[in-house]
């Protein structure tokens, strides 16, 4: 490295010549460090940009899949679940033993299924069991 540096002036002292060489070496090292830092930061920025693009695509795919799953649930599963719950409630009204069991899952009582003739406060076929719906 020192061979590429220009020689010191002939009228300068040996210690000044050594200091000039050291300053040149430090400047070269600092320049190389700064160039390396620029290259490293540019590479890191490109890497992070690529990761961001990949992540955005994955989020878009996940959003599409979740919206499709939600749509399938609302169209296919929910009506069947509601119908099953209504059948359970109708059965619970006619079976006192089952009222005790279903009371564990509906501690505040159970309402009548939508569209049924019985509602809260109306007469049902189920026998009145005091405290059957309490946990």
Beta strands, then each sheet from edge to edge (+ up, - down):
end
